[in-house]
């Protein structure tokens, strides 16, 4: 008996490992915990991607502000590089910006370099602002754009006979009413500028009679199928309709054929001038 005990004691003893029996309920809890952890990791990855995308967008559409120490709407002037502005507009409309070939032929395209800073309301400024605040800011920037665009007129503006032709006709019609006063009428192109893309303004007249202050009359050209539109005035912008076969082309014959419509448009310009003068 003693020998048997000694023999048994010499055999290596194996450790006894107690394993916890996992019930079906425990397995379900573990599965739910793993699913929750997976969702949490996916959310973190999504947040990282969004953060990276926002940083790229900010870098791409970098906005430069001036007089922004107080960051209020009264003392801030928003500006953006013209090239970045065009890229922003393309992203907003999800397509290429359509060039106004007819307007460029008649009035010429504004001479704005991609690196030049243009007055612009960054779209991030639309957040947390009421409709009235946005309208006020857009009007403020539009006034700055008129000054900017007037200094960036087409290089070949003097060769655009259409602008000179209708300006001369407008002067003649104004003299019938203001025969004893000095009349000065200038025309400006806004083709290819933010006034064109964002406000629908292709150009404008500046009219001065006697010693009165200059009055601005914006207009928009519509030709081809666009000319069938019945709009005659949109937010203070007069519309000149030219019935042409091709929307991207206007010929000398088209101008002759539409001269009666042009005279009707010029009479509306005079009416708008008289109305604005009466409001001063």
ZAMARGU-4260 file (C-alpha; in steps of 0.2 Angstrom, whole numbers, plus 5000, padded with zeros to 4 digits):
<rodrens>
0) 5000/5000/5000 | 5014/5012/5004 | 5023/5007/4988 | 5007/5011/4978 | 5006/5028/4986
5) 5024/5032/4983 | 5022/5027/4965 | 5006/5038/4963 | 5015/5053/4970 | 5029/5052/4957
10) 5017/5054/4943 | 5017/5073/4937 | 5001/5081/4942 | 4990/5090/4929 | 4983/5107/4933
15) 4964/5106/4933 | 4957/5121/4924 | 4939/5126/4928 | 4930/5133/4913 | 4915/5144/4915
20) 4900/5137/4906 | 4893/5151/4894 | 4875/5151/4892 | 4865/5156/4877 | 4860/5172/4886
25) 4878/5177/4889 | 4882/5174/4870 | 4869/5186/4865 | 4875/5199/4877 | 4893/5197/4870
30) 4886/5199/4852 | 4877/5215/4856 | 4892/5222/4865 | 4903/5218/4849 | 4890/5226/4838
35) 4890/5242/4848 | 4909/5243/4848 | 4909/5241/4829 | 4896/5255/4827 | 4907/5266/4838
40) 4922/5263/4828 | 4913/5266/4812 | 4906/5283/4819 | 4924/5288/4824 | 4930/5284/4806
45) 4916/5294/4799 | 4920/5309/4810 | 4939/5308/4805 | 4934/5307/4786 | 4922/5322/4788
50) 4935/5332/4798 | 4948/5328/4784 | 4935/5334/4771 | 4931/5350/4780 | 4949/5354/4781
55) 4952/5351/4763 | 4937/5362/4758 | 4943/5376/4769 | 4960/5375/4761 | 4952/5375/4744
60) 4940/5389/4746 | 4951/5400/4758 | 4942/5416/4762 | 4952/5432/4766 | 4943/5445/4777
65) 4948/5462/4781 | 4943/5474/4796 | 4937/5458/4805 | 4943/5462/4823 | 4926/5463/4830
70) 4918/5451/4818 | 4902/5460/4815 | 4892/5464/4799 | 4895/5482/4800 | 4914/5483/4798
75) 4919/5467/4788 | 4922/5466/4770 | 4922/5448/4763 | 4934/5444/4748 | 4939/5429/4739
80) 4951/5425/4725 | 4941/5425/4708 | 4947/5407/4704 | 4941/5400/4721 | 4925/5409/4718
85) 4922/5401/4702 | 4926/5384/4709 | 4914/5387/4723 | 4900/5391/4711 | 4903/5376/4701
90) 4902/5365/4717 | 4886/5374/4721 | 4877/5371/4705 | 4886/5354/4702 | 4890/5358/4684
95) 4901/5369/4674 | 4897/5388/4673 | 4889/5391/4657 | 4898/5405/4647 | 4887/5419/4640
100) 4894/5419/4622 | 4880/5431/4616 | 4883/5443/4630 | 4902/5442/4627 | 4900/5446/4609
105) 4889/5461/4612 | 4897/5468/4628 | 4914/5459/4631 | 4920/5449/4645 | 4926/5457/4661
110) 4945/5457/4663 | 4947/5448/4680 | 4962/5437/4684 | 4960/5421/4694 | 4971/5427/4708
115) 4962/5444/4710 | 4952/5446/4726 | 4933/5449/4722 | 4920/5455/4734 | 4910/5439/4739
120) 4899/5433/4753 | 4906/5416/4758 | 4893/5403/4760 | 4898/5399/4778 | 4891/5416/4782
125) 4874/5410/4778 | 4873/5400/4794 | 4865/5407/4809 | 4858/5422/4800 | 4841/5427/4796
130) 4834/5430/4779 | 4834/5449/4781 | 4852/5449/4787 | 4857/5439/4772 | 4848/5451/4760
135) 4857/5466/4768 | 4874/5458/4767 | 4871/5453/4748 | 4866/5471/4744 | 4881/5478/4753
140) 4893/5466/4743 | 4883/5470/4727 | 4887/5488/4729 | 4906/5484/4731 | 4905/5473/4716
145) 4898/5487/4705 | 4914/5497/4710 | 4925/5482/4707 | 4918/5477/4690 | 4918/5495/4684
150) 4937/5495/4686 | 4939/5478/4677 | 4930/5481/4660 | 4934/5471/4645 | 4950/5475/4636
155) 4941/5476/4620 | 4926/5486/4626 | 4930/5501/4614 | 4927/5488/4600 | 4910/5483/4606
160) 4899/5494/4594 | 4883/5487/4602 | 4886/5495/4619 | 4891/5512/4611 | 4876/5511/4599
165) 4862/5508/4612 | 4871/5521/4623 | 4870/5534/4609 | 4852/5530/4606 | 4848/5532/4624
170) 4856/5549/4625 | 4846/5554/4610 | 4830/5549/4618 | 4834/5557/4634 | 4837/5574/4625
175) 4819/5574/4619 | 4814/5576/4638 | 4829/5585/4645 | 4834/5596/4630 | 4841/5610/4640
180) 4852/5600/4651 | 4869/5591/4649 | 4866/5572/4647 | 4880/5559/4651 | 4877/5541/4648
185) 4890/5527/4651 | 4888/5509/4649 | 4897/5494/4658 | 4899/5476/4655 | 4897/5463/4669
190) 4899/5448/4658 | 4909/5434/4667 | 4909/5443/4684 | 4900/5438/4701 | 4887/5451/4696
195) 4883/5440/4681 | 4884/5423/4689 | 4876/5427/4706 | 4864/5442/4703 | 4860/5440/4684
200) 4867/5456/4679 | 4875/5457/4662 | 4878/5476/4662 | 4872/5493/4667 | 4870/5511/4662
205) 4875/5526/4672 | 4865/5541/4668 | 4868/5559/4674 | 4857/5573/4669 | 4863/5591/4673
210) 4871/5592/4690 | 4861/5577/4696 | 4870/5562/4704 | 4873/5547/4693 | 4859/5534/4693
215) 4863/5516/4689 | 4851/5505/4678 | 4856/5486/4678 | 4850/5475/4664 | 4851/5457/4658
220) 4852/5451/4640 | 4841/5436/4635 | 4842/5429/4617 | 4837/5413/4608 | 4825/5403/4618
225) 4828/5414/4633 | 4820/5428/4624 | 4803/5420/4625 | 4803/5423/4644 | 4789/5435/4649
230) 4799/5443/4663 | 4802/5462/4661 | 4810/5466/4677 | 4818/5455/4690 | 4823/5462/4707
235) 4827/5479/4699 | 4836/5472/4684 | 4828/5476/4667 | 4828/5463/4654 | 4833/5466/4635
240) 4825/5453/4624 | 4834/5448/4607 | 4825/5435/4597 | 4839/5426/4588 | 4840/5408/4581
245) 4856/5404/4591 | 4857/5406/4610 | 4876/5407/4608 | 4877/5419/4594 | 4871/5436/4589
250) 4874/5444/4572 | 4873/5461/4565 | 4857/5456/4556 | 4850/5450/4573 | 4853/5468/4580
255) 4844/5476/4565 | 4830/5464/4566 | 4828/5467/4585 | 4830/5486/4584 | 4812/5489/4588
260) 4813/5478/4603 | 4829/5487/4608 | 4820/5504/4607 | 4806/5497/4619 | 4819/5492/4631
265) 4828/5509/4631 | 4811/5517/4634 | 4810/5506/4650 | 4827/5512/4655 | 4821/5530/4654
270) 4806/5526/4664 | 4817/5517/4677 | 4828/5532/4678 | 4814/5544/4681 | 4807/5533/4694
275) 4824/5532/4703 | 4826/5550/4702 | 4809/5554/4710 | 4814/5542/4724 | 4830/5552/4728
</rodrens>
